[in-house]
């Protein structure tokens, strides 16, 4: 998704998390969402360069011995309680499974739970699949589920997903293959997060035996189509097909993940065949890969937006007129072309259109109809700055070489500011320190804003909109509005999807008017596959879906 590793989604502490690239649906949630539902289905920049979203890749023609995959960083751990970023989840989703499953069409379906029921607003009952085997040879029981979910709530684990459980009163075994979750109050988001790493089930005995080494050495004692194989620290990690898997047999016998931190090295490895595929393709490489003839570059729904995250409302950006002025002055189309390689859509919405796919046409239309235009209005922007008494004031925006989505957006913000009477200083932050902007208030000292890319972990706009609630973990600037907070609580408590999304539309309109973050663009997931392999999903579902099990030979009788 970016020239270099995208900024990680950071652990959610609200009900949570993560984002920005930190930062993953009730009985009603189980309704179907069409593949690539909701625009954008593609886009075009001012020069006519365009992209199109693909619902998927061609089905494999057969099995394959192995394939190799590029990831931009080595996971520090594969403990599912800490799986909050791209590298961890890209790998972990093939080894560990959750109670529910996010499909490539971004809908929910049963996972390790064959059924989820909601007998009353504060109760969720998960009936488990019988005969599911862990990689350590044991058979899954309700005790394993209670233990696994309990690890997310244990303060000693500092779980990234802990606040997804903030409304949980109790997790109990109510049968050999049944677990009942009792909530303190109705929570429409909890059942949706059971399809992410928050809902992973591992063997109690296996995790306990591993102790402090769990996630870094040895196996993961999970149930997925692959087991953890050889991990060469700093170089690569192998997954091996699990022949005792309860579901469809994986088409590849082995997957090798190569840790390639340099974006040029990743691109060259894809072009040379050193690796067979990868997600999060460097934006500046789109053209080379598309025209290379060695494979196919796909784009799929990413549920991702690129934004300018506001971190200080005690200075000029504390006046909403200055925030609106910057929004009006930003050259979004130019940024999409240069920063996102033309693969994106300029937007004035903090939420993606696909996140609203479960809404009725009327609600979906209303969510975007009243938003400010995404185009520029320099004269109006200058007038707002003058009206706010901010002409000549200085703002500091963080930038980094971590990726074009960061560096070129920061440059675009600086250019916009200079046109409307603001002096914007860019403060360069080393790539390895950029992550701290999401997690450490001290790292944000002296910084008014920074580029921030956010992806949804569930197909619900509230995943993003809840971040502006008072005290939310990603509410960096301390934005606070009692009416907004009340609407978040109200939406959270409503299970009926269209009624909930009507409330979320109010949140959408409020956020668009107040701009706690300034939205810039929607950004699709990018995937490259060479001619050896096919079958990988194109959407961001790969974060929590066992995508590698579907990858096989692109041609019948192909060489291993």
C-alpha positions as CSV (number, residue, x, y, z in Angstrom):
1,X,0.0,0.0,0.0
2,X,2.9,2.3,0.2
3,X,6.4,2.8,-0.9
4,X,7.6,1.4,2.4
5,X,5.8,-0.2,5.2
6,X,2.6,1.6,5.8
7,X,2.3,3.1,9.3
8,X,1.1,0.3,11.5
9,X,-2.3,0.1,13.0
10,X,-1.7,0.5,16.7
11,X,-3.4,-1.5,19.4
12,X,-6.9,-0.3,20.1
13,X,-7.4,0.7,23.6
14,X,-10.9,2.2,23.2
15,X,-13.1,-0.6,22.7
16,X,-10.0,-0.4,20.9
17,X,-7.3,-0.1,18.6
18,X,-5.3,0.1,16.0
19,X,-4.6,1.6,12.8
20,X,-3.4,3.2,10.2
21,X,-2.4,1.3,9.2
22,X,-3.1,0.4,12.6
23,X,-5.3,0.6,13.5
24,X,-10.8,-6.0,11.8
25,X,-21.5,-8.8,12.5
26,X,-24.7,-10.1,14.7
27,X,-27.3,-12.3,13.1
28,X,-28.1,-9.3,11.1
29,X,-24.4,-9.0,10.4
30,X,-24.5,-12.4,8.7
31,X,-26.4,-10.9,5.7
32,X,-24.6,-11.1,2.5
33,X,-22.5,-8.3,1.1
34,X,-21.8,-8.4,-2.6
35,X,-18.2,-8.8,-3.7
36,X,-16.6,-5.4,-4.1
37,X,-19.9,-4.0,-2.9
38,X,-20.1,-0.2,-2.9
39,X,-18.0,2.2,-4.8
40,X,-15.3,2.9,-5.5
41,X,-15.2,0.2,-8.2
42,X,-12.3,2.0,-9.7
43,X,-11.2,5.6,-10.3
44,X,-9.4,8.0,-12.6
45,X,-7.0,10.8,-11.9
46,X,-6.8,14.1,-13.8
47,X,-4.6,12.6,-16.4
48,X,-6.9,9.7,-17.1
49,X,-4.8,7.0,-15.4
50,X,-7.2,4.6,-13.9
51,X,-7.6,1.4,-11.9
52,X,-10.4,-1.1,-11.5
53,X,-11.3,-3.3,-8.5
54,X,-11.3,-7.0,-9.0
55,X,-13.7,-9.3,-7.0
56,X,-11.0,-12.0,-7.0
57,X,-8.3,-13.8,-8.9
58,X,-8.8,-16.8,-11.2
59,X,-9.3,-20.1,-9.5
60,X,-6.2,-22.4,-9.4
61,X,-5.9,-25.2,-11.9
62,X,-4.2,-27.6,-9.5
63,X,-2.1,-27.9,-6.4
64,X,1.4,-26.6,-6.0
65,X,4.3,-27.8,-3.9
66,X,5.1,-24.3,-2.6
67,X,5.1,-20.6,-3.2
68,X,7.0,-17.6,-1.9
69,X,5.4,-14.4,-0.6
70,X,6.9,-11.0,0.1
71,X,6.1,-9.1,3.4
72,X,7.6,-5.7,4.2
73,X,8.6,-6.6,7.8
74,X,9.2,-9.4,10.2
75,X,6.5,-9.9,12.8
76,X,7.9,-9.3,16.3
77,X,5.5,-12.1,17.5
78,X,2.7,-14.3,16.2
79,X,0.9,-14.3,19.4
80,X,-2.7,-13.7,18.3
81,X,-3.4,-11.2,21.1
82,X,-0.7,-8.9,19.6
83,X,-1.7,-9.4,16.0
84,X,-2.6,-5.8,15.2
85,X,-0.5,-5.0,12.0
86,X,-0.2,-6.2,8.4
87,X,2.8,-8.5,8.7
88,X,1.5,-10.5,11.7
89,X,-2.0,-10.9,10.3
90,X,-0.9,-11.7,6.8
91,X,0.8,-14.8,8.2
92,X,-1.3,-15.6,11.2
93,X,-4.6,-15.7,9.3
94,X,-3.4,-18.9,7.7
95,X,-2.4,-20.6,11.0
96,X,-4.9,-19.4,13.5
97,X,-8.7,-19.2,13.1
98,X,-11.5,-17.3,14.8
99,X,-15.0,-18.1,16.0
100,X,-16.4,-16.3,12.9
101,X,-14.8,-15.7,9.5
102,X,-14.4,-12.6,7.3
103,X,-14.9,-13.7,3.7
104,X,-13.2,-12.2,0.6
105,X,-16.5,-10.5,-0.1
106,X,-16.1,-8.8,3.3
107,X,-19.1,-10.5,4.9
108,X,-19.3,-12.7,8.0
109,X,-19.7,-16.5,8.0
110,X,-19.3,-19.2,10.6
111,X,-15.7,-20.1,11.5
112,X,-14.8,-22.3,14.4
113,X,-18.3,-21.6,15.6
114,X,-20.8,-23.4,13.4
115,X,-23.5,-21.1,14.7
116,X,-23.7,-17.8,16.6
117,X,-27.0,-16.9,18.2
118,X,-28.2,-13.8,20.1
119,X,-31.1,-14.9,22.4
120,X,-31.2,-11.5,24.0
121,X,-29.3,-8.2,23.5
122,X,-26.7,-9.0,26.1
123,X,-26.0,-12.6,25.2
124,X,-24.1,-14.3,22.4
125,X,-24.0,-18.1,22.2
126,X,-21.3,-19.8,20.1
127,X,-21.9,-23.4,19.2
128,X,-18.6,-24.9,18.1
129,X,-17.7,-27.3,15.3
130,X,-17.2,-30.8,16.5
131,X,-13.9,-32.7,15.8
132,X,-11.7,-29.7,15.0
133,X,-8.1,-30.6,15.7
134,X,-5.4,-28.3,16.9
135,X,-1.9,-28.5,15.3
136,X,-0.7,-30.1,18.6
137,X,-3.1,-33.0,18.0
138,X,-5.7,-32.1,20.6
139,X,-9.3,-31.6,19.8
140,X,-11.0,-28.2,20.3
141,X,-13.4,-27.9,23.2
142,X,-15.3,-25.0,24.9
143,X,-12.5,-24.8,27.5
144,X,-10.1,-23.8,24.8
145,X,-12.4,-21.0,23.6
146,X,-12.9,-19.7,27.1
147,X,-9.2,-19.7,27.7
148,X,-8.3,-18.1,24.3
149,X,-10.8,-15.2,24.7
150,X,-9.7,-14.8,28.3
151,X,-6.2,-14.1,27.2
152,X,-7.5,-11.0,25.4
153,X,-8.8,-9.6,28.6
154,X,-5.9,-10.5,30.9
155,X,-4.1,-7.2,31.7
156,X,-0.8,-9.1,32.0
157,X,-1.0,-9.8,28.2
158,X,-1.5,-6.1,27.2
159,X,-3.6,-7.5,24.3
160,X,-4.0,-5.3,21.3
161,X,-7.7,-6.3,21.2
162,X,-8.5,-5.9,24.9
163,X,-11.0,-3.0,24.5
164,X,-13.0,-5.0,22.0
165,X,-14.0,-6.9,25.2
166,X,-14.7,-3.9,27.3
167,X,-18.4,-4.6,27.4
168,X,-17.9,-8.3,28.2
169,X,-19.1,-9.3,31.7
170,X,-18.4,-13.1,31.4
171,X,-17.2,-15.8,29.0
172,X,-18.5,-19.2,30.1
173,X,-18.5,-22.8,29.0
174,X,-22.2,-23.8,28.7
175,X,-21.7,-27.1,27.1
176,X,-18.8,-29.3,25.8
177,X,-19.0,-27.4,22.5
178,X,-20.8,-24.3,23.5
179,X,-19.5,-21.0,24.9
180,X,-21.8,-18.1,26.1
181,X,-20.6,-14.5,26.2
182,X,-22.6,-12.3,28.5
183,X,-22.3,-8.5,27.8
184,X,-22.6,-5.7,30.3
185,X,-24.8,-3.9,27.7
186,X,-25.7,-4.5,24.0
187,X,-22.7,-4.3,21.8
188,X,-23.2,-4.6,18.0
189,X,-19.4,-4.5,17.4
190,X,-18.3,-7.4,19.6
191,X,-19.8,-10.2,17.4
192,X,-18.2,-8.6,14.3
193,X,-14.7,-8.6,15.9
194,X,-15.1,-12.3,16.5
195,X,-14.0,-12.7,12.9
196,X,-10.7,-10.9,13.6
197,X,-7.7,-11.9,15.6
198,X,-9.8,-10.9,18.7
199,X,-11.8,-14.1,18.2
200,X,-8.9,-16.6,17.6
201,X,-9.0,-19.9,19.4
202,X,-5.8,-21.8,20.4
203,X,-5.2,-24.9,22.4
204,X,-5.1,-24.1,26.1
205,X,-2.6,-26.9,26.7
206,X,-0.4,-25.8,23.8
207,X,-0.3,-22.1,24.8
208,X,0.3,-22.9,28.4
209,X,3.2,-25.3,27.6
210,X,4.9,-22.6,25.5
211,X,4.7,-20.0,28.3
212,X,6.5,-16.8,27.6
213,X,7.8,-18.2,24.3
214,X,4.4,-18.4,22.8
215,X,4.3,-16.6,19.4
216,X,8.1,-16.4,19.0
217,X,9.3,-20.0,19.0
218,X,7.7,-23.3,18.4
219,X,4.2,-23.8,17.2
220,X,1.0,-21.7,17.7
221,X,-1.3,-24.6,18.7
222,X,-4.0,-23.3,16.4
223,X,-6.5,-24.9,14.0
224,X,-5.7,-23.3,10.5
225,X,-4.9,-24.9,7.2
226,X,-1.2,-24.4,7.8
227,X,1.2,-25.0,10.7
228,X,4.1,-22.8,11.7
229,X,7.3,-24.2,10.2
230,X,10.9,-23.0,10.2
231,X,11.4,-19.4,11.2
232,X,14.8,-18.0,10.2
233,X,14.9,-14.7,12.2
234,X,15.5,-11.7,10.0
235,X,15.1,-13.7,6.8
236,X,12.0,-15.9,6.3
237,X,9.3,-17.9,7.8
238,X,7.7,-21.1,6.5
239,X,4.2,-22.5,6.8
240,X,3.4,-26.1,6.2
241,X,0.1,-27.7,5.1
242,X,-1.8,-29.2,8.0
243,X,-3.2,-32.5,6.8
244,X,-5.6,-32.7,9.8
245,X,-7.4,-29.5,8.9
246,X,-11.2,-29.6,9.3
247,X,-11.9,-27.5,6.2
248,X,-10.8,-27.6,2.6
249,X,-7.3,-28.9,2.1
250,X,-4.7,-26.2,1.3
251,X,-3.6,-26.2,-2.4
252,X,0.0,-25.5,-1.5
253,X,2.2,-27.8,0.5
254,X,4.3,-25.0,1.8
255,X,4.4,-21.2,1.9
256,X,7.6,-19.2,2.4
257,X,7.3,-15.6,3.6
258,X,10.3,-13.5,2.8
259,X,11.0,-10.4,4.9
260,X,11.9,-7.7,2.4
261,X,12.0,-4.3,4.2
262,X,13.3,-2.3,1.2
263,X,10.5,-1.4,-1.3
264,X,12.9,-1.6,-4.3
265,X,14.1,-5.0,-3.2
266,X,10.5,-6.2,-2.9
267,X,9.6,-5.0,-6.3
268,X,12.7,-6.5,-7.8
269,X,12.0,-9.8,-6.1
270,X,8.5,-9.9,-7.6
271,X,9.9,-9.0,-11.1
272,X,12.7,-11.7,-11.0
273,X,10.5,-14.5,-9.6
274,X,12.4,-14.6,-6.4
275,X,9.0,-14.3,-4.8
276,X,5.7,-15.3,-6.4
277,X,3.4,-12.6,-5.0
278,X,2.6,-10.1,-2.3
279,X,0.2,-7.6,-0.9
280,X,1.0,-4.0,0.0
281,X,2.8,-3.3,-3.3
282,X,4.9,-0.1,-3.3
283,X,2.9,2.6,-5.1
284,X,5.8,3.7,-7.2
285,X,6.1,0.2,-8.6
286,X,2.5,-0.2,-9.9
287,X,3.5,0.8,-13.4
288,X,6.6,-1.4,-13.6
289,X,4.7,-4.5,-12.3
290,X,1.6,-3.8,-14.4
291,X,3.7,-3.6,-17.6
292,X,6.2,-6.3,-16.7
293,X,4.5,-9.3,-18.4
294,X,5.6,-11.5,-15.5
295,X,2.4,-11.4,-13.7
296,X,-0.8,-9.5,-12.9
297,X,-1.3,-6.5,-10.6
298,X,-4.8,-6.6,-9.0
299,X,-6.7,-4.0,-6.9
300,X,-9.4,-5.0,-4.4
301,X,-11.5,-3.3,-1.8
302,X,-9.2,-2.1,1.0
303,X,-11.7,-0.4,3.4
304,X,-8.8,2.1,3.8
305,X,-8.6,5.8,3.9
306,X,-5.6,8.2,3.8
307,X,-6.1,11.1,6.2
308,X,-4.3,14.0,7.9
309,X,-4.5,13.1,11.5
310,X,-4.8,16.1,13.8
311,X,-2.7,15.8,16.9
312,X,-2.9,19.3,18.5
313,X,-6.1,21.3,18.9
314,X,-4.5,23.8,21.2
315,X,-2.9,25.7,18.3
316,X,-4.3,27.0,15.1
317,X,-6.0,23.7,14.3
318,X,-8.1,24.0,17.4
319,X,-10.2,26.4,15.3
320,X,-12.4,24.3,13.0
321,X,-12.3,27.0,10.4
322,X,-8.5,26.4,9.9
323,X,-9.1,22.6,9.6
324,X,-11.8,23.3,7.0
325,X,-9.5,25.7,5.2
326,X,-6.8,23.1,4.9
327,X,-9.3,20.5,3.7
328,X,-10.5,23.0,1.0
329,X,-7.0,23.8,-0.1
330,X,-5.7,20.2,-0.4
331,X,-5.0,18.9,-3.9
332,X,-6.4,15.5,-3.3
333,X,-6.4,14.5,-7.0
334,X,-2.8,15.4,-7.3
335,X,-1.9,13.4,-4.2
336,X,-3.8,10.3,-5.5
337,X,-1.8,10.5,-8.8
338,X,1.6,11.0,-7.2
339,X,1.3,9.5,-3.8
340,X,-1.0,6.5,-4.6
341,X,0.2,5.8,-8.1
342,X,-3.2,6.8,-9.5
343,X,-4.9,3.9,-7.6
344,X,-7.2,5.6,-5.3
345,X,-10.2,8.0,-5.1
346,X,-10.1,11.5,-3.7
347,X,-12.7,11.8,-0.9
348,X,-14.0,14.1,1.7
349,X,-15.3,11.2,3.7
350,X,-13.5,9.6,6.6
351,X,-15.2,6.3,5.9
352,X,-15.1,4.2,2.8
353,X,-18.2,3.6,0.6
354,X,-17.8,-0.1,0.9
355,X,-18.1,0.1,4.7
356,X,-21.7,1.2,4.1
357,X,-22.6,-1.7,1.9
358,X,-24.9,-3.2,4.5
359,X,-27.1,0.0,4.5
360,X,-30.2,0.6,2.6
361,X,-29.7,2.6,-0.6
362,X,-31.3,5.6,1.1
363,X,-29.0,5.5,4.1
364,X,-25.9,4.8,1.9
365,X,-26.8,7.8,-0.3
366,X,-27.4,10.1,2.7
367,X,-24.0,9.2,4.2
368,X,-22.2,10.8,1.3
369,X,-24.7,13.3,-0.2
370,X,-24.2,16.0,2.4
371,X,-20.4,15.9,2.6
372,X,-18.2,18.8,1.5
373,X,-16.8,18.6,-2.0
374,X,-13.4,16.9,-2.4
375,X,-12.3,19.5,-4.9
376,X,-10.3,22.7,-4.1
377,X,-11.6,26.1,-3.2
378,X,-8.6,28.3,-2.5
379,X,-10.5,31.6,-2.1
380,X,-12.9,30.2,0.4
381,X,-10.0,28.6,2.3
382,X,-8.1,31.9,2.5
383,X,-11.2,33.6,3.7
384,X,-11.6,31.0,6.5
385,X,-8.0,31.4,7.6
386,X,-8.4,35.1,7.7
387,X,-11.7,34.9,9.6
388,X,-10.0,32.7,12.2
389,X,-7.2,35.2,12.6
390,X,-4.7,32.5,11.6
391,X,-2.9,34.1,8.7
392,X,0.8,33.7,9.1
393,X,0.5,31.2,11.9
394,X,2.8,28.2,11.9
395,X,1.9,24.5,11.9
396,X,4.3,21.5,12.2
397,X,3.4,18.4,10.2
398,X,5.4,15.2,10.6
399,X,6.8,13.5,7.5
400,X,8.8,10.3,6.9
401,X,10.5,8.3,4.1
402,X,8.4,5.4,5.3
403,X,6.2,5.7,2.2
404,X,4.9,8.0,-0.5
405,X,1.5,8.0,1.2
406,X,3.3,9.8,4.1
407,X,5.9,11.9,2.5
408,X,3.9,13.2,-0.5
409,X,0.8,13.9,1.6
410,X,2.9,16.0,4.0
411,X,4.3,17.9,1.0
412,X,0.8,18.4,-0.3
413,X,-0.4,19.8,3.0
414,X,2.6,22.2,3.1
415,X,1.8,23.4,-0.4
416,X,-1.9,23.9,0.5
417,X,-1.0,25.8,3.6
418,X,1.3,28.2,1.7
419,X,-1.5,29.0,-0.7
420,X,-3.9,30.1,2.1
421,X,-1.6,32.0,4.4
422,X,-0.4,29.3,6.7
423,X,3.3,28.5,7.3
424,X,3.7,24.8,7.5
425,X,7.0,23.3,8.7
426,X,7.7,19.6,7.9
427,X,9.4,17.6,10.6
428,X,11.1,14.5,9.3
429,X,10.7,11.4,11.5
430,X,12.7,8.2,10.9
431,X,10.6,5.3,9.6
432,X,11.2,3.2,12.8
433,X,10.1,6.2,14.9
434,X,7.1,7.0,12.9
435,X,5.2,4.2,14.6
436,X,5.6,6.0,17.9
437,X,3.3,8.8,16.7
438,X,0.4,6.4,17.0
439,X,1.4,5.0,20.4
440,X,3.3,7.6,22.4
441,X,2.0,11.1,23.3
442,X,5.5,12.3,23.9
443,X,6.4,11.5,20.3
444,X,3.6,13.8,19.1
445,X,4.9,16.7,21.2
446,X,5.4,19.8,19.0
447,X,3.5,18.2,16.1
448,X,0.1,19.5,14.9
449,X,-0.7,16.7,12.4
450,X,0.7,13.8,10.5
451,X,-0.4,11.6,7.6
452,X,-2.4,8.6,8.8
453,X,-3.8,5.7,6.8
454,X,-6.6,3.8,8.5
455,X,-8.1,0.4,7.5
456,X,-11.3,-1.0,8.9
457,X,-11.1,-4.5,10.6
458,X,-14.8,-5.0,10.2
459,X,-17.3,-4.0,7.5
460,X,-18.9,-1.2,9.6
461,X,-18.2,2.5,9.5
462,X,-18.3,2.6,13.3
463,X,-14.9,0.9,13.3
464,X,-13.4,4.3,12.3
465,X,-16.0,6.7,13.6
466,X,-15.6,5.5,17.2
467,X,-12.1,6.9,17.2
468,X,-13.4,10.4,17.8
469,X,-15.2,9.6,20.9
470,X,-13.9,11.4,24.0
471,X,-10.8,9.5,25.3
472,X,-10.6,7.1,22.3
473,X,-7.1,5.8,21.8
474,X,-6.6,7.3,18.3
475,X,-8.3,10.6,19.3
476,X,-4.8,12.1,19.4
477,X,-5.9,15.8,19.8
478,X,-8.4,15.1,22.5
479,X,-11.5,16.1,20.5
480,X,-14.6,15.9,22.6
481,X,-18.3,16.4,22.0
482,X,-21.0,15.0,24.3
483,X,-23.5,14.6,21.5
484,X,-21.0,12.7,19.4
485,X,-20.2,10.4,22.4
486,X,-23.9,9.7,22.9
487,X,-24.4,8.8,19.3
488,X,-21.4,6.3,19.4
489,X,-23.0,4.7,22.5
490,X,-26.4,4.6,20.8
491,X,-25.0,3.1,17.6
492,X,-23.0,0.5,19.4
493,X,-26.1,-0.7,21.2
494,X,-28.2,-1.3,18.0
495,X,-27.9,-4.7,16.3
496,X,-30.4,-4.0,13.5
497,X,-28.0,-3.0,10.7
498,X,-29.9,-0.3,8.8
499,X,-31.1,1.4,12.0
500,X,-27.5,1.4,13.3
501,X,-26.2,2.8,10.1
502,X,-28.7,5.6,10.3
503,X,-27.2,6.6,13.6
504,X,-23.7,6.2,12.1
505,X,-24.7,8.6,9.3
506,X,-25.2,11.3,12.0
507,X,-21.7,10.5,13.2
508,X,-20.4,10.7,9.6
509,X,-21.9,14.1,9.1
510,X,-20.6,15.4,12.4
511,X,-17.1,14.2,11.7
512,X,-17.2,15.7,8.2
513,X,-18.2,19.1,9.6
514,X,-15.7,19.1,12.6
515,X,-12.8,17.3,10.9
516,X,-11.0,15.7,13.8
517,X,-9.0,14.1,11.0
518,X,-9.0,15.5,7.4
519,X,-9.9,12.9,4.9
520,X,-7.9,12.7,1.6
521,X,-8.4,9.5,-0.3
522,X,-9.8,6.0,-0.4
523,X,-7.0,3.4,-1.1
524,X,-7.5,-0.1,-2.5
525,X,-5.6,-3.2,-1.6
526,X,-2.9,-4.0,-4.1
527,X,-1.9,-7.6,-4.9
528,X,0.7,-9.0,-7.4
529,X,0.8,-12.6,-8.5
530,X,3.3,-14.0,-11.0
531,X,2.3,-16.5,-13.6
532,X,3.0,-19.5,-11.4
533,X,0.2,-19.0,-8.9
534,X,-3.4,-17.7,-8.6
535,X,-6.4,-17.9,-6.2
536,X,-5.5,-15.2,-3.6
537,X,-8.3,-12.9,-2.6
538,X,-8.0,-9.2,-3.7
539,X,-9.6,-7.6,-0.7
540,X,-8.4,-6.7,2.7
541,X,-10.1,-9.8,4.1
542,X,-6.7,-11.5,3.8
543,X,-5.9,-10.0,7.2
544,X,-8.2,-12.4,8.9
545,X,-9.1,-15.0,6.3
546,X,-6.9,-18.1,5.5
547,X,-6.1,-16.8,2.0
548,X,-3.0,-18.8,1.4
549,X,-5.0,-22.1,1.4
550,X,-6.7,-20.9,-1.8
551,X,-3.5,-20.2,-3.7
552,X,-2.5,-22.9,-6.2
553,X,-1.0,-23.5,-9.6
554,X,-2.1,-21.1,-12.3
555,X,-1.6,-23.8,-15.0
556,X,-2.5,-27.5,-14.9
557,X,0.5,-29.7,-14.5
558,X,2.7,-26.7,-13.6
559,X,6.1,-27.3,-12.2
560,X,6.3,-27.2,-8.4
